[in-house]
Structures are given as structure tokens and as C-alpha cells.
Amino acid sequence: MRRSRYAYFLGCLTPNRYPGIEAATKDVLTFFDIDVLEMSGASCCPAPGVFGSFDLLTWLTIAARNLTIAEALNANIVVTCNGCFATLQEANHMLKSSKELREQVNRLLAKIGREYKGKVDVVHVVEVLRNDVGLERISDSTIQPLTGIKVGVHYGCHFLKPSETRQKGNPETPVIMEELISAVDAVPVEYKDKLMCCGAGGGVRAAKIDIALDFTKEKIDNMLAAGADCVCTPCAFCHFQFDAGQQELNAKLKNGNYNLPVIFITQLVGLGLGISPVRMGLYDNKTQVQTLLDKIRRA
């Protein structure tokens, strides 16, 4: 059987703030016989809301340049950031659908010796785990079950919508993350406003940090009320907001004591596979993880 292979688009935040997400993703995919290719020369995706809102053609051209790197590798792109997913998946869809946009973009790309051909697709690592690997294989490979660990799932905004181009079931009642979490014997918990934004998106964190933290606080409070032992994200930017955001909340509030562990989906699966938490960068988070890891070991 031919091995799956993907060009891994790292984005900006993962290599600069959370290299453990990169390590966990590469280790987990490699464990399941999926080849992970480096996208040498890739730039920022660029950010979906900010760049695209001001200059659509520039946004498309930069995204298309990144797509051509994967085309040269003859591999589809896998991402671990919902913002990168939104940009690359949407730009790819727009360029494949519009000859006029393709021609405009390719006139610009020609100046640097590149051409967008529309030969690759963009997928999220959650989709790769669910569809390429499969729940049964993940379950069968789990040597450290996360039995009894209650997980607050955070999907983020760009993973599910627009649903017309991101077909992952019902965007109002998604289950794909819950299925993966259950495959390592952890327990997804339902909580209020589950599909609400983490607070960071759309430039809110950069422009209005207090508003961003209000979102984060409400989400964390709701997860804690449901008994969550950790929050699990499929997005490096959401991961950052929940991780750094709790530290910022503690500094902002007189009696702040937020410290809910934040775990990326490949890190959670990696724990089930027995991959070292040190290797996956879990101790590099601002939120502590030792209590969670001790509970997993006792499971």
C-alpha cells in the first residue's frame, strides 16, 4: 500500500512559540506511516481576516506562492493552525474556481518564476488523523489510555466554517474532535458556548486584549464548570490564546488562579501512543501540565 505523504505548512506561530506542536505532529504522523515533507521557503499564510480584508489580490498571491511550494513537492498540504487552514484552503478554492483570479495571480507569480496550477489540496491534521489513519488504528495503537481524563474540546472558528467548502459534518454539532479524543479513551465533555471563539481571532487580541481575554475567561470557566481536566485544540493560535491568556487573566484579576492545561490534538494522541511529553513540548506551555500527566499515569 502506498504511504500517505503531506507537505507540512507550519505557519508563523507554531515554530516560534510552540515547536512542541510541530514535534508532536511529525512524530504522530510518522508513527502511522505518513511521510511529512518540509515546505522550504514557505512564508506566512497570510492571515485570513487581516490581509484578505485590505488587499485580496496580495493575500491570494502570497497564499498561491505557498501552494506552489507544495505543488513542487507533489504533495497535499497539512496544517495545524485554523487560520492557515482558512487562508490556504479558501485561496486554493477561489483560484481553482476562477480563471480570472488565476490569471491575475499567475501574472504576479511569474515575476518570481512561479506558477499556480491548482494541483494540490489543503487538509487539516484532524482530517488526516480521522480519515487517513482512522479511529480504530489510533485506538489499537494506544498504549497509555487516557481513561477518565475529561477534555474540553475547542474547535475554533475557521476549522468548521464556511461549511460549504469545509465538509466535516454538521458545523453546529461537530464530532470529529470528540471521536479522536475518545479513540485514546479520554472523555469529551459538553459545556456551554462550546463553539464560541477563543477570543484572539480577527485581530481582536492585538487590538483589544481585554475583550479577547473576556472570551477566553468565559470559555475556560464553562469548561471548568463541566469538570474538564484540560482543553484540547486543533489550532496553534487558539492554543496560544488559551495558554498565554490564562496567565494574562491571572495578572489582570485580583484573585486569578487559571491554570487549565492546554493540549494540542496531536499532543493528546501522542500521549496515548506513549510519546514523551518532554519531546512534545508540553512543559513549554505557560499553563502547568504535571497534574494532568500524573492523572494520566494513574489511569
Stockholm file with secondary structure:
# STOCKHOLM 1.0

chainA/1-299         MRRSRYAYFLGCLTPNRYPGIEAATKDVLTFFDIDVLEMSGASCCPAPGVFGSFDLLTWLTIAARNLTIAEALNANIVVTCNGCFATLQEANHMLKSSKELREQVNRLLAKIGREYKGKVDVVHVVEVLRNDVGLERISDSTIQPLTGIKVGVHYGCHFLKPSETRQKGNPETPVIMEELISAVDAVPVEYKDKLMCCGAGGGVRAAKIDIALDFTKEKIDNMLAAGADCVCTPCAFCHFQFDAGQQELNAKLKNGNYNLPVIFITQLVGLGLGISPVRMGLYDNKTQVQTLLDKIRRA
#=GR chainA/1-299 SS CCCCEEEEECTTHHHHHCHHHHHHHHHHHHHTTCEEEECTTCCCCCCHHHHHHHCHHHHHHHHHHHHHHHHHHTCEEEESCHHHHHHHHHHHHHHHHCHHHHHHHHHHHGGGTCCCCCCCCEEEHHHIIIIIICHHHHHHHCSSCCTTCEEEECCCSTTTCSTTTSCSSCTTSCCHHHHHHHHTTCEEECCTTTTSCCSCGGGHHHHCHHHHHHHHHHHHHHHHHTTCSEEEESCHHHHHHHHHHHHHHHHHSTTCCCCCCEEEHHHHHHHHHTCCTTTTTGGGSSSCCHHHHHHHHHC
#=GC SS_cons         CCCCEEEEECTTHHHHHCHHHHHHHHHHHHHTTCEEEECTTCCCCCCHHHHHHHCHHHHHHHHHHHHHHHHHHTCEEEESCHHHHHHHHHHHHHHHHCHHHHHHHHHHHGGGTCCCCCCCCEEEHHHIIIIIICHHHHHHHCSSCCTTCEEEECCCSTTTCSTTTSCSSCTTSCCHHHHHHHHTTCEEECCTTTTSCCSCGGGHHHHCHHHHHHHHHHHHHHHHHTTCSEEEESCHHHHHHHHHHHHHHHHHSTTCCCCCCEEEHHHHHHHHHTCCTTTTTGGGSSSCCHHHHHHHHHC
//
